[in-house]
Amino acid sequence: MMITVCVMGTRGDVQPAIALSKGLMQAGHETRLFTHEVYEPLAREHGIEFVGFPGDPRDVQVGPVLVEIGAHPVKLVRFIRGVFRPVIADLFERNLAAAEGSDLLLVSSLAITGFHVAERLGVPAISIQLQPSTVTREFPGAFVPPLPRRLPFEGLYNRVATKLYNQVFFQMLRSLTNECRRTVLNLPPLGFRYWWSVDSPRSEIPMIYGRSPAVLPQPADWGPKLTTK
Protein backbone atom coordinates (compact mmCIF):
# COMPACT_ATOMS: atom_id res chain seq x y z
CA MET A 1 0.00 0.00 0.00
CA MET A 2 1.21 3.49 -0.85
CA ILE A 3 0.54 5.87 2.07
CA THR A 4 1.09 9.64 2.02
CA VAL A 5 1.44 11.27 5.43
CA CYS A 6 0.40 14.95 5.34
CA VAL A 7 1.48 17.08 8.29
CA MET A 8 1.97 20.75 9.08
CA GLY A 9 3.44 22.49 12.09
CA THR A 10 6.58 22.68 14.16
CA ARG A 11 9.07 19.86 14.72
CA GLY A 12 6.89 18.68 17.59
CA ASP A 13 4.15 17.99 15.04
CA VAL A 14 6.37 16.58 12.30
CA GLN A 15 8.75 14.30 14.21
CA PRO A 16 5.94 11.95 15.39
CA ALA A 17 4.81 11.71 11.75
CA ILE A 18 8.33 10.67 10.79
CA ALA A 19 8.24 7.94 13.45
CA LEU A 20 4.84 6.85 12.13
CA SER A 21 6.17 6.78 8.57
CA LYS A 22 9.09 4.58 9.62
CA GLY A 23 6.74 2.21 11.38
CA LEU A 24 4.58 1.93 8.27
CA MET A 25 7.67 1.23 6.17
CA GLN A 26 8.76 -1.49 8.57
CA ALA A 27 5.29 -3.00 8.21
CA GLY A 28 5.87 -3.28 4.46
CA HIS A 29 4.12 -0.15 3.14
CA GLU A 30 5.50 2.48 0.79
CA THR A 31 5.42 5.81 2.61
CA ARG A 32 5.73 9.40 1.46
CA LEU A 33 5.88 12.44 3.76
CA PHE A 34 4.35 15.76 2.68
CA THR A 35 5.37 18.62 4.95
CA HIS A 36 7.46 21.81 5.21
CA GLU A 37 10.61 21.61 3.10
CA VAL A 38 12.74 22.58 6.12
CA TYR A 39 12.21 19.04 7.45
CA GLU A 40 13.54 17.30 4.34
CA PRO A 41 16.97 16.48 5.87
CA LEU A 42 15.28 14.88 8.88
CA ALA A 43 13.02 12.77 6.67
CA ARG A 44 15.84 11.74 4.32
CA GLU A 45 17.96 10.78 7.33
CA HIS A 46 15.37 8.11 8.10
CA GLY A 47 14.99 6.96 4.49
CA ILE A 48 11.51 8.44 3.99
CA GLU A 49 10.36 9.61 0.56
CA PHE A 50 9.76 13.34 0.86
CA VAL A 51 7.70 16.00 -0.90
CA GLY A 52 7.97 19.48 0.57
CA PHE A 53 6.29 22.83 0.34
CA PRO A 54 7.94 26.24 0.93
CA GLY A 55 8.12 27.97 4.27
CA ASP A 56 9.53 27.44 7.73
CA PRO A 57 6.89 27.24 10.50
CA ARG A 58 9.38 28.85 12.88
CA ASP A 59 9.01 32.08 10.90
CA VAL A 60 5.37 32.33 11.99
CA GLN A 61 6.39 32.90 15.62
CA VAL A 62 3.63 30.70 17.00
CA GLY A 63 4.94 30.75 20.57
CA PRO A 64 4.74 34.52 21.14
CA VAL A 65 1.34 34.65 19.42
CA LEU A 66 -0.07 31.95 21.70
CA VAL A 67 1.24 33.79 24.74
CA GLU A 68 -0.50 36.96 23.54
CA ILE A 69 -3.75 35.19 22.61
CA GLY A 70 -4.00 33.08 25.76
CA ALA A 71 -7.25 31.15 26.20
CA HIS A 72 -9.16 32.85 23.36
CA PRO A 73 -10.19 30.20 20.81
CA VAL A 74 -11.69 32.65 18.32
CA LYS A 75 -8.51 34.73 18.26
CA LEU A 76 -6.49 31.54 17.73
CA VAL A 77 -8.63 30.56 14.76
CA ARG A 78 -8.29 34.06 13.28
CA PHE A 79 -4.53 33.74 13.59
CA ILE A 80 -4.57 30.35 11.83
CA ARG A 81 -6.78 31.76 9.06
CA GLY A 82 -4.27 34.58 8.56
CA VAL A 83 -1.45 32.04 8.25
CA PHE A 84 -3.31 29.96 5.65
CA ARG A 85 -4.83 32.74 3.55
CA PRO A 86 -1.78 33.62 1.39
CA VAL A 87 -0.62 30.02 0.84
CA ILE A 88 -3.69 27.78 0.80
CA ALA A 89 -4.09 27.50 -3.00
CA ASP A 90 -0.45 26.52 -3.37
CA LEU A 91 -0.85 23.97 -0.56
CA PHE A 92 -3.83 22.38 -2.30
CA GLU A 93 -1.92 22.09 -5.58
CA ARG A 94 1.21 20.67 -3.97
CA ASN A 95 -0.73 18.27 -1.76
CA LEU A 96 -2.63 16.97 -4.80
CA ALA A 97 0.61 16.36 -6.68
CA ALA A 98 2.25 14.73 -3.65
CA ALA A 99 -0.66 12.34 -3.11
CA GLU A 100 -0.90 11.04 -6.67
CA GLY A 101 -0.76 7.24 -6.69
CA SER A 102 -1.59 6.93 -2.99
CA ASP A 103 -3.91 4.29 -1.59
CA LEU A 104 -4.38 6.10 1.72
CA LEU A 105 -3.72 9.56 3.21
CA LEU A 106 -2.91 10.16 6.86
CA VAL A 107 -3.69 13.78 7.71
CA SER A 108 -2.67 15.82 10.74
CA SER A 109 -4.94 18.43 12.31
CA LEU A 110 -3.36 21.46 10.58
CA ALA A 111 -2.84 19.76 7.20
CA ILE A 112 -6.35 20.82 6.21
CA THR A 113 -5.85 20.21 2.48
CA GLY A 114 -5.33 16.46 2.92
CA PHE A 115 -8.95 15.38 3.42
CA HIS A 116 -10.12 17.28 0.33
CA VAL A 117 -7.28 15.88 -1.77
CA ALA A 118 -8.23 12.36 -0.66
CA GLU A 119 -11.82 13.07 -1.74
CA ARG A 120 -10.60 14.28 -5.13
CA LEU A 121 -8.47 11.16 -5.63
CA GLY A 122 -11.18 8.82 -4.38
CA VAL A 123 -8.99 7.28 -1.66
CA PRO A 124 -9.61 7.00 2.11
CA ALA A 125 -8.12 9.34 4.68
CA ILE A 126 -7.43 8.88 8.38
CA SER A 127 -7.00 11.81 10.76
CA ILE A 128 -3.86 11.66 12.93
CA GLN A 129 -3.75 14.07 15.87
CA LEU A 130 -1.68 14.73 18.95
CA GLN A 131 -4.23 16.93 20.74
CA PRO A 132 -7.80 15.79 21.51
CA SER A 133 -10.45 17.65 19.53
CA THR A 134 -13.21 15.03 19.49
CA VAL A 135 -16.30 15.90 21.51
CA THR A 136 -16.54 14.14 24.88
CA ARG A 137 -18.15 14.81 28.23
CA GLU A 138 -14.93 13.98 30.07
CA PHE A 139 -12.82 17.00 29.11
CA PRO A 140 -12.86 20.01 26.77
CA GLY A 141 -11.01 20.03 23.45
CA ALA A 142 -7.34 20.95 23.37
CA PHE A 143 -7.95 24.66 22.65
CA VAL A 144 -11.14 25.08 24.67
CA PRO A 145 -10.69 26.76 28.08
CA PRO A 146 -11.91 24.50 30.92
CA LEU A 147 -14.36 25.67 33.53
CA PRO A 148 -12.59 27.29 36.51
CA ARG A 149 -13.96 24.65 38.86
CA ARG A 150 -16.02 21.46 38.67
CA LEU A 151 -19.72 22.16 38.24
CA PRO A 152 -22.75 19.86 37.75
CA PHE A 153 -23.00 20.82 34.04
CA GLU A 154 -19.29 20.39 33.31
CA GLY A 155 -19.91 17.40 31.01
CA LEU A 156 -22.42 19.37 28.95
CA TYR A 157 -20.05 22.34 28.78
CA ASN A 158 -17.21 20.10 27.54
CA ARG A 159 -19.35 18.71 24.73
CA VAL A 160 -20.97 21.96 23.61
CA ALA A 161 -17.85 24.16 23.88
CA THR A 162 -15.70 21.69 21.94
CA LYS A 163 -18.32 21.32 19.21
CA LEU A 164 -18.66 25.09 18.93
CA TYR A 165 -14.88 25.54 18.68
CA ASN A 166 -14.64 22.91 15.95
CA GLN A 167 -17.46 24.62 14.06
CA VAL A 168 -15.86 28.08 14.40
CA PHE A 169 -12.56 26.67 13.11
CA PHE A 170 -14.31 25.10 10.11
CA GLN A 171 -16.46 28.14 9.30
CA MET A 172 -13.54 30.59 9.40
CA LEU A 173 -11.67 28.48 6.83
CA ARG A 174 -14.68 27.36 4.78
CA SER A 175 -14.63 30.16 2.20
CA LEU A 176 -10.91 29.69 1.53
CA THR A 177 -11.34 25.92 1.38
CA ASN A 178 -14.34 26.07 -0.95
CA GLU A 179 -12.55 28.36 -3.37
CA CYS A 180 -9.70 25.84 -3.65
CA ARG A 181 -12.09 22.89 -3.88
CA ARG A 182 -13.62 24.61 -6.90
CA THR A 183 -10.51 25.94 -8.65
CA VAL A 184 -7.90 23.29 -7.80
CA LEU A 185 -9.82 20.07 -7.12
CA ASN A 186 -13.00 20.58 -9.19
CA LEU A 187 -15.10 19.54 -6.19
CA PRO A 188 -18.42 20.99 -4.96
CA PRO A 189 -18.39 23.42 -2.02
CA LEU A 190 -18.89 22.31 1.57
CA GLY A 191 -22.13 23.43 3.19
CA PHE A 192 -22.56 25.11 6.55
CA ARG A 193 -23.44 21.85 8.34
CA TYR A 194 -20.53 19.79 6.98
CA TRP A 195 -18.72 19.77 10.32
CA TRP A 196 -21.68 20.31 12.62
CA SER A 197 -23.90 17.39 11.64
CA VAL A 198 -23.17 13.92 13.00
CA ASP A 199 -24.31 12.61 9.61
CA SER A 200 -21.78 14.65 7.65
CA PRO A 201 -19.02 12.95 5.61
CA ARG A 202 -16.50 14.43 8.06
CA SER A 203 -17.94 12.31 10.88
CA GLU A 204 -17.10 9.14 8.93
CA ILE A 205 -13.34 9.81 8.88
CA PRO A 206 -11.50 7.49 11.31
CA MET A 207 -9.12 9.14 13.76
CA ILE A 208 -5.95 8.04 15.53
CA TYR A 209 -4.66 10.01 18.50
CA GLY A 210 -0.93 9.83 19.25
CA ARG A 211 -1.10 9.88 23.04
CA SER A 212 -0.76 7.31 25.78
CA PRO A 213 -3.92 5.99 27.48
CA ALA A 214 -1.78 5.84 30.63
CA VAL A 215 -1.73 9.65 30.56
CA LEU A 216 -5.29 10.22 29.40
CA PRO A 217 -7.53 7.15 29.06
CA GLN A 218 -9.84 6.99 26.08
CA PRO A 219 -13.23 8.53 26.95
CA ALA A 220 -16.12 6.11 27.25
CA ASP A 221 -18.26 8.17 24.84
CA TRP A 222 -15.78 8.00 21.92
CA GLY A 223 -16.99 5.66 19.22
CA PRO A 224 -15.23 2.78 17.46
CA LYS A 225 -13.75 5.02 14.76
CA LEU A 226 -11.40 6.61 17.28
CA THR A 227 -8.36 4.96 18.79
CA THR A 228 -5.33 5.91 20.85
CA LYS A 229 -1.83 4.78 19.97
C-alpha positions as a Markdown table, in Angstrom:
| # | Residue | x | y | z |
|---|---|---|---|---|
| 1 | Met | 0.0 | 0.0 | 0.0 |
| 2 | Met | 1.2 | 3.5 | -0.8 |
| 3 | Ile | 0.5 | 5.9 | 2.1 |
| 4 | Thr | 1.1 | 9.6 | 2.0 |
| 5 | Val | 1.4 | 11.3 | 5.4 |
| 6 | Cys | 0.4 | 15.0 | 5.3 |
| 7 | Val | 1.5 | 17.1 | 8.3 |
| 8 | Met | 2.0 | 20.8 | 9.1 |
| 9 | Gly | 3.4 | 22.5 | 12.1 |
| 10 | Thr | 6.6 | 22.7 | 14.2 |
| 11 | Arg | 9.1 | 19.9 | 14.7 |
| 12 | Gly | 6.9 | 18.7 | 17.6 |
| 13 | Asp | 4.2 | 18.0 | 15.0 |
| 14 | Val | 6.4 | 16.6 | 12.3 |
| 15 | Gln | 8.8 | 14.3 | 14.2 |
| 16 | Pro | 5.9 | 12.0 | 15.4 |
| 17 | Ala | 4.8 | 11.7 | 11.8 |
| 18 | Ile | 8.3 | 10.7 | 10.8 |
| 19 | Ala | 8.2 | 7.9 | 13.4 |
| 20 | Leu | 4.8 | 6.9 | 12.1 |
| 21 | Ser | 6.2 | 6.8 | 8.6 |
| 22 | Lys | 9.1 | 4.6 | 9.6 |
| 23 | Gly | 6.7 | 2.2 | 11.4 |
| 24 | Leu | 4.6 | 1.9 | 8.3 |
| 25 | Met | 7.7 | 1.2 | 6.2 |
| 26 | Gln | 8.8 | -1.5 | 8.6 |
| 27 | Ala | 5.3 | -3.0 | 8.2 |
| 28 | Gly | 5.9 | -3.3 | 4.5 |
| 29 | His | 4.1 | -0.2 | 3.1 |
| 30 | Glu | 5.5 | 2.5 | 0.8 |
| 31 | Thr | 5.4 | 5.8 | 2.6 |
| 32 | Arg | 5.7 | 9.4 | 1.5 |
| 33 | Leu | 5.9 | 12.4 | 3.8 |
| 34 | Phe | 4.4 | 15.8 | 2.7 |
| 35 | Thr | 5.4 | 18.6 | 4.9 |
| 36 | His | 7.5 | 21.8 | 5.2 |
| 37 | Glu | 10.6 | 21.6 | 3.1 |
| 38 | Val | 12.7 | 22.6 | 6.1 |
| 39 | Tyr | 12.2 | 19.0 | 7.4 |
| 40 | Glu | 13.5 | 17.3 | 4.3 |
| 41 | Pro | 17.0 | 16.5 | 5.9 |
| 42 | Leu | 15.3 | 14.9 | 8.9 |
| 43 | Ala | 13.0 | 12.8 | 6.7 |
| 44 | Arg | 15.8 | 11.7 | 4.3 |
| 45 | Glu | 18.0 | 10.8 | 7.3 |
| 46 | His | 15.4 | 8.1 | 8.1 |
| 47 | Gly | 15.0 | 7.0 | 4.5 |
| 48 | Ile | 11.5 | 8.4 | 4.0 |
| 49 | Glu | 10.4 | 9.6 | 0.6 |
| 50 | Phe | 9.8 | 13.3 | 0.9 |
| 51 | Val | 7.7 | 16.0 | -0.9 |
| 52 | Gly | 8.0 | 19.5 | 0.6 |
| 53 | Phe | 6.3 | 22.8 | 0.3 |
| 54 | Pro | 7.9 | 26.2 | 0.9 |
| 55 | Gly | 8.1 | 28.0 | 4.3 |
| 56 | Asp | 9.5 | 27.4 | 7.7 |
| 57 | Pro | 6.9 | 27.2 | 10.5 |
| 58 | Arg | 9.4 | 28.8 | 12.9 |
| 59 | Asp | 9.0 | 32.1 | 10.9 |
| 60 | Val | 5.4 | 32.3 | 12.0 |
| 61 | Gln | 6.4 | 32.9 | 15.6 |
| 62 | Val | 3.6 | 30.7 | 17.0 |
| 63 | Gly | 4.9 | 30.7 | 20.6 |
| 64 | Pro | 4.7 | 34.5 | 21.1 |
| 65 | Val | 1.3 | 34.6 | 19.4 |
| 66 | Leu | -0.1 | 31.9 | 21.7 |
| 67 | Val | 1.2 | 33.8 | 24.7 |
| 68 | Glu | -0.5 | 37.0 | 23.5 |
| 69 | Ile | -3.7 | 35.2 | 22.6 |
| 70 | Gly | -4.0 | 33.1 | 25.8 |
| 71 | Ala | -7.3 | 31.1 | 26.2 |
| 72 | His | -9.2 | 32.8 | 23.4 |
| 73 | Pro | -10.2 | 30.2 | 20.8 |
| 74 | Val | -11.7 | 32.6 | 18.3 |
| 75 | Lys | -8.5 | 34.7 | 18.3 |
| 76 | Leu | -6.5 | 31.5 | 17.7 |
| 77 | Val | -8.6 | 30.6 | 14.8 |
| 78 | Arg | -8.3 | 34.1 | 13.3 |
| 79 | Phe | -4.5 | 33.7 | 13.6 |
| 80 | Ile | -4.6 | 30.3 | 11.8 |
| 81 | Arg | -6.8 | 31.8 | 9.1 |
| 82 | Gly | -4.3 | 34.6 | 8.6 |
| 83 | Val | -1.5 | 32.0 | 8.2 |
| 84 | Phe | -3.3 | 30.0 | 5.7 |
| 85 | Arg | -4.8 | 32.7 | 3.5 |
| 86 | Pro | -1.8 | 33.6 | 1.4 |
| 87 | Val | -0.6 | 30.0 | 0.8 |
| 88 | Ile | -3.7 | 27.8 | 0.8 |
| 89 | Ala | -4.1 | 27.5 | -3.0 |
| 90 | Asp | -0.4 | 26.5 | -3.4 |
| 91 | Leu | -0.8 | 24.0 | -0.6 |
| 92 | Phe | -3.8 | 22.4 | -2.3 |
| 93 | Glu | -1.9 | 22.1 | -5.6 |
| 94 | Arg | 1.2 | 20.7 | -4.0 |
| 95 | Asn | -0.7 | 18.3 | -1.8 |
| 96 | Leu | -2.6 | 17.0 | -4.8 |
| 97 | Ala | 0.6 | 16.4 | -6.7 |
| 98 | Ala | 2.3 | 14.7 | -3.6 |
| 99 | Ala | -0.7 | 12.3 | -3.1 |
| 100 | Glu | -0.9 | 11.0 | -6.7 |
| 101 | Gly | -0.8 | 7.2 | -6.7 |
| 102 | Ser | -1.6 | 6.9 | -3.0 |
| 103 | Asp | -3.9 | 4.3 | -1.6 |
| 104 | Leu | -4.4 | 6.1 | 1.7 |
| 105 | Leu | -3.7 | 9.6 | 3.2 |
| 106 | Leu | -2.9 | 10.2 | 6.9 |
| 107 | Val | -3.7 | 13.8 | 7.7 |
| 108 | Ser | -2.7 | 15.8 | 10.7 |
| 109 | Ser | -4.9 | 18.4 | 12.3 |
| 110 | Leu | -3.4 | 21.5 | 10.6 |
| 111 | Ala | -2.8 | 19.8 | 7.2 |
| 112 | Ile | -6.3 | 20.8 | 6.2 |
| 113 | Thr | -5.8 | 20.2 | 2.5 |
| 114 | Gly | -5.3 | 16.5 | 2.9 |
| 115 | Phe | -9.0 | 15.4 | 3.4 |
| 116 | His | -10.1 | 17.3 | 0.3 |
| 117 | Val | -7.3 | 15.9 | -1.8 |
| 118 | Ala | -8.2 | 12.4 | -0.7 |
| 119 | Glu | -11.8 | 13.1 | -1.7 |
| 120 | Arg | -10.6 | 14.3 | -5.1 |
| 121 | Leu | -8.5 | 11.2 | -5.6 |
| 122 | Gly | -11.2 | 8.8 | -4.4 |
| 123 | Val | -9.0 | 7.3 | -1.7 |
| 124 | Pro | -9.6 | 7.0 | 2.1 |
| 125 | Ala | -8.1 | 9.3 | 4.7 |
| 126 | Ile | -7.4 | 8.9 | 8.4 |
| 127 | Ser | -7.0 | 11.8 | 10.8 |
| 128 | Ile | -3.9 | 11.7 | 12.9 |
| 129 | Gln | -3.7 | 14.1 | 15.9 |
| 130 | Leu | -1.7 | 14.7 | 19.0 |
| 131 | Gln | -4.2 | 16.9 | 20.7 |
| 132 | Pro | -7.8 | 15.8 | 21.5 |
| 133 | Ser | -10.4 | 17.6 | 19.5 |
| 134 | Thr | -13.2 | 15.0 | 19.5 |
| 135 | Val | -16.3 | 15.9 | 21.5 |
| 136 | Thr | -16.5 | 14.1 | 24.9 |
| 137 | Arg | -18.2 | 14.8 | 28.2 |
| 138 | Glu | -14.9 | 14.0 | 30.1 |
| 139 | Phe | -12.8 | 17.0 | 29.1 |
| 140 | Pro | -12.9 | 20.0 | 26.8 |
| 141 | Gly | -11.0 | 20.0 | 23.4 |
| 142 | Ala | -7.3 | 20.9 | 23.4 |
| 143 | Phe | -7.9 | 24.7 | 22.7 |
| 144 | Val | -11.1 | 25.1 | 24.7 |
| 145 | Pro | -10.7 | 26.8 | 28.1 |
| 146 | Pro | -11.9 | 24.5 | 30.9 |
| 147 | Leu | -14.4 | 25.7 | 33.5 |
| 148 | Pro | -12.6 | 27.3 | 36.5 |
| 149 | Arg | -14.0 | 24.6 | 38.9 |
| 150 | Arg | -16.0 | 21.5 | 38.7 |
| 151 | Leu | -19.7 | 22.2 | 38.2 |
| 152 | Pro | -22.7 | 19.9 | 37.7 |
| 153 | Phe | -23.0 | 20.8 | 34.0 |
| 154 | Glu | -19.3 | 20.4 | 33.3 |
| 155 | Gly | -19.9 | 17.4 | 31.0 |
| 156 | Leu | -22.4 | 19.4 | 29.0 |
| 157 | Tyr | -20.0 | 22.3 | 28.8 |
| 158 | Asn | -17.2 | 20.1 | 27.5 |
| 159 | Arg | -19.4 | 18.7 | 24.7 |
| 160 | Val | -21.0 | 22.0 | 23.6 |
| 161 | Ala | -17.9 | 24.2 | 23.9 |
| 162 | Thr | -15.7 | 21.7 | 21.9 |
| 163 | Lys | -18.3 | 21.3 | 19.2 |
| 164 | Leu | -18.7 | 25.1 | 18.9 |
| 165 | Tyr | -14.9 | 25.5 | 18.7 |
| 166 | Asn | -14.6 | 22.9 | 16.0 |
| 167 | Gln | -17.5 | 24.6 | 14.1 |
| 168 | Val | -15.9 | 28.1 | 14.4 |
| 169 | Phe | -12.6 | 26.7 | 13.1 |
| 170 | Phe | -14.3 | 25.1 | 10.1 |
| 171 | Gln | -16.5 | 28.1 | 9.3 |
| 172 | Met | -13.5 | 30.6 | 9.4 |
| 173 | Leu | -11.7 | 28.5 | 6.8 |
| 174 | Arg | -14.7 | 27.4 | 4.8 |
| 175 | Ser | -14.6 | 30.2 | 2.2 |
| 176 | Leu | -10.9 | 29.7 | 1.5 |
| 177 | Thr | -11.3 | 25.9 | 1.4 |
| 178 | Asn | -14.3 | 26.1 | -0.9 |
| 179 | Glu | -12.5 | 28.4 | -3.4 |
| 180 | Cys | -9.7 | 25.8 | -3.6 |
| 181 | Arg | -12.1 | 22.9 | -3.9 |
| 182 | Arg | -13.6 | 24.6 | -6.9 |
| 183 | Thr | -10.5 | 25.9 | -8.7 |
| 184 | Val | -7.9 | 23.3 | -7.8 |
| 185 | Leu | -9.8 | 20.1 | -7.1 |
| 186 | Asn | -13.0 | 20.6 | -9.2 |
| 187 | Leu | -15.1 | 19.5 | -6.2 |
| 188 | Pro | -18.4 | 21.0 | -5.0 |
| 189 | Pro | -18.4 | 23.4 | -2.0 |
| 190 | Leu | -18.9 | 22.3 | 1.6 |
| 191 | Gly | -22.1 | 23.4 | 3.2 |
| 192 | Phe | -22.6 | 25.1 | 6.5 |
| 193 | Arg | -23.4 | 21.9 | 8.3 |
| 194 | Tyr | -20.5 | 19.8 | 7.0 |
| 195 | Trp | -18.7 | 19.8 | 10.3 |
| 196 | Trp | -21.7 | 20.3 | 12.6 |
| 197 | Ser | -23.9 | 17.4 | 11.6 |
| 198 | Val | -23.2 | 13.9 | 13.0 |
| 199 | Asp | -24.3 | 12.6 | 9.6 |
| 200 | Ser | -21.8 | 14.7 | 7.6 |
| 201 | Pro | -19.0 | 13.0 | 5.6 |
| 202 | Arg | -16.5 | 14.4 | 8.1 |
| 203 | Ser | -17.9 | 12.3 | 10.9 |
| 204 | Glu | -17.1 | 9.1 | 8.9 |
| 205 | Ile | -13.3 | 9.8 | 8.9 |
| 206 | Pro | -11.5 | 7.5 | 11.3 |
| 207 | Met | -9.1 | 9.1 | 13.8 |
| 208 | Ile | -6.0 | 8.0 | 15.5 |
| 209 | Tyr | -4.7 | 10.0 | 18.5 |
| 210 | Gly | -0.9 | 9.8 | 19.3 |
| 211 | Arg | -1.1 | 9.9 | 23.0 |
| 212 | Ser | -0.8 | 7.3 | 25.8 |
| 213 | Pro | -3.9 | 6.0 | 27.5 |
| 214 | Ala | -1.8 | 5.8 | 30.6 |
| 215 | Val | -1.7 | 9.6 | 30.6 |
| 216 | Leu | -5.3 | 10.2 | 29.4 |
| 217 | Pro | -7.5 | 7.1 | 29.1 |
| 218 | Gln | -9.8 | 7.0 | 26.1 |
| 219 | Pro | -13.2 | 8.5 | 27.0 |
| 220 | Ala | -16.1 | 6.1 | 27.2 |
| 221 | Asp | -18.3 | 8.2 | 24.8 |
| 222 | Trp | -15.8 | 8.0 | 21.9 |
| 223 | Gly | -17.0 | 5.7 | 19.2 |
| 224 | Pro | -15.2 | 2.8 | 17.5 |
| 225 | Lys | -13.8 | 5.0 | 14.8 |
| 226 | Leu | -11.4 | 6.6 | 17.3 |
| 227 | Thr | -8.4 | 5.0 | 18.8 |
| 228 | Thr | -5.3 | 5.9 | 20.9 |
| 229 | Lys | -1.8 | 4.8 | 20.0 |
